[in-house]
Amino acid sequence: MISIKSLSKAFNRGDVNEVQALNNVSLEVNAGDFITIIGSNGAGKSTFLNALAGSFSLDSGSIVLDSDDIGRWPEYKRAGVIGRVFQDPLLGTCAGATIEQNLAMAIKRGMKRGLGLGVKSKDRDFFRQKLSILDLGLEDRLKTLTGLLSGGQRQALTMLMATLVRPKLLLLDEHTAALDPKTAGMILDLTEDIVSSQQLTALMVTHNMNQAITMGNRLIMFHRGEIVMDIAGEEKKNLKVEDLLLRFSELRGEAEISDRMLLC
């Protein structure tokens, strides 16, 4: 499904502030994999997702999605096959557009666009049906400006927009970190429902080890721009937070490590 080979990226190259954000990262992602990604701040998690999305040019490496080498595609072209949900609920929607206008833009992802009505009557029925799945009453508020919605409502709408046209890859970058615990739980439930029902291939960055362990079928850990752990199957099912901390400690050769050290 996705073959990622030898990705490397340094920022501020040649400067005193040079950072090797990704260091020869390779990963094979199978169709239908739901991979959670964990690691300390600056470990390379979000940089890895941004590399896949095309947010910057790579120093080296290749990304093959199905049979397409997308490593040199511009970000806008990759957006036709990759859905994204960001940490900030404000980034995934246009605040000055209505709910139906946001959805109308999302449904045209990957398609050529021309002049015509932005929202057609047949689309509204489709939008209402999809919004009803969220169970937030948004199906009756199609003409409400998105900027008037709560953070949780906007993030739920962003999840819907990112998957309204089935993406080949879904990237979730700490998409519940800015939400209160109750709302975050709702978005996580929605995430599992959407990924499962559409059989999506998804990568989810999280700082929450319990989320990383309980969600998805596979877990990888980044440290200093490299993947230092890749766990799947029964090994992941039987994993506990304490085991994860111990494995990290062993892999990095550090005598003691706490969850705060790992995830802060």
MOWOGI-V313359 format. One line per field, one symbol per residue. ss: DSSP state (H for helix, E for strand, C for the rest). burial: # if it has 24 or more other C-alpha atoms within 12 Angstrom, else .. Layout:
ss = ???
burial = ???
This chain:
ss = CEEEEEEEEEECCCCCCCEEEEEEEEEEECCCCEEEEECCCCCCHHHHHHHHHCCCCCCEEEEEECCEECCCCCHHHHCCCEEEECCCCCCCCCCCCEHHHHHHHHCCCCCCCCCCCCCCHHHHHHHHHHHHCCCCCHHHCCCCEHHHCCHHHHHHHHHHHHHHCCCCEEEEECCCCCCCHHHHHHHHHHHHHHHHHHCCCEEEECCCHHHHHHCCCEEEEEECCEEEEEEEHHHHHCCCHHHHHHHHHHHHCCCCCCHHHHHC
burial = .#########.........########.#############.############..##..#####....####....##########.##.####..############.........#...##..##.##..#.#.##..#...##.#.#############################...##.###.###.##....#################################...#..#....##.##.............##.
